Amino acid sequence: MVISLLFLLLLLAGLGMGLVGFLRPQARWFFLAAVMFWIVSFLGMFSIGWILLAFMFLFLALGVARMLRWDAPWQLAVAAGAGLLVWGIMILWFHEFLWLLWPWLWPGM
């Protein structure tokens, strides 16, 4: 029950930080949302962890776009698409390097 509550709270915190990232022109909110979704993907690692990593890559790409001063909606859409493309490539081709995203799954452990 505690893990489920922590999962839900961190998920809502990540979504809230992502929303603030759209309302404020600062990249740090997107990066904080990416960290929240990375932690949430730990908790959902054996069920929906890969899907939650999509949000991590999405918010990382949006944070980089804000750092580059991309503020137009079409520029943010291109950045979001690039983040989801990187996530898709990571899922399809680099599945055996899962330990890069979840360090406690080091090969041989």
C-alpha positions in Angstrom: 0.0 0.0 0.0 2.8 2.4 0.8 4.5 1.7 -2.5 1.2 2.3 -4.4 0.7 5.6 -2.5 4.3 6.7 -3.2 3.8 5.7 -6.9 0.7 7.8 -7.2 2.1 10.8 -5.4 5.3 10.9 -7.5 3.2 10.4 -10.7 1.0 13.4 -9.8 4.1 15.4 -8.8 5.7 14.7 -12.2 2.5 15.7 -14.0 2.2 18.8 -12.0 5.8 19.8 -12.7 5.3 19.2 -16.4 2.3 21.4 -16.3 4.2 24.2 -14.5 6.9 23.7 -17.2 4.4 24.7 -19.8 3.2 27.7 -17.9 6.7 29.0 -16.9 9.5 29.6 -19.5 12.0 27.7 -17.4 13.6 24.4 -18.3 14.1 23.2 -14.8 10.4 22.2 -14.3 10.7 19.8 -17.3 13.9 18.4 -15.9 12.3 17.9 -12.5 9.3 16.2 -14.1 11.7 13.9 -15.9 13.4 12.9 -12.7 10.0 12.3 -11.1 9.0 10.0 -13.9 12.4 8.2 -13.8 11.7 7.5 -10.1 8.2 6.4 -10.8 9.5 4.0 -13.5 11.5 2.4 -10.8 8.4 1.6 -8.9 6.6 0.3 -11.9 9.6 -1.5 -13.3 8.0 -4.9 -13.6 4.7 -3.7 -15.1 4.5 -0.3 -16.8 8.1 1.0 -16.3 8.8 1.2 -20.0 5.8 3.3 -20.6 6.6 5.7 -17.8 10.1 6.0 -19.3 8.4 7.5 -22.3 7.3 10.5 -20.2 10.9 10.8 -18.9 12.3 11.1 -22.4 9.4 13.4 -23.4 10.1 15.8 -20.5 13.9 15.7 -21.1 13.4 16.7 -24.7 11.1 19.5 -23.7 13.6 20.7 -21.1 16.4 20.8 -23.7 14.0 22.6 -26.1 13.3 25.3 -23.4 17.1 25.6 -22.8 17.5 26.3 -26.5 14.8 29.0 -26.2 12.3 27.1 -28.3 9.0 28.6 -27.2 6.8 28.3 -30.2 4.2 25.4 -30.0 5.5 23.8 -33.1 9.0 23.8 -31.8 7.9 22.1 -28.6 5.9 19.6 -30.6 9.1 18.7 -32.6 11.0 18.3 -29.3 8.3 16.1 -27.9 8.3 14.0 -31.0 12.1 13.7 -30.8 11.9 12.6 -27.2 9.3 9.9 -28.0 11.4 8.8 -31.0 14.5 8.4 -28.8 12.3 6.4 -26.3 11.1 4.1 -29.1 14.6 3.5 -30.4 15.7 2.7 -26.9 12.9 0.2 -26.4 13.4 -1.6 -29.7 17.1 -1.7 -30.2 18.7 -1.3 -26.8 16.6 -3.5 -24.6 19.6 -5.4 -23.2 21.1 -2.2 -21.8 18.2 -1.8 -19.3 20.8 -1.3 -16.6 21.6 2.2 -18.0 18.2 3.4 -16.9 17.7 1.2 -13.8 21.2 0.9 -12.3 20.4 -1.9 -9.9 19.9 -4.3 -12.8 23.6 -4.3 -13.5 24.5 -7.3 -15.7 25.4 -10.3 -13.6 23.4 -9.3 -10.6 
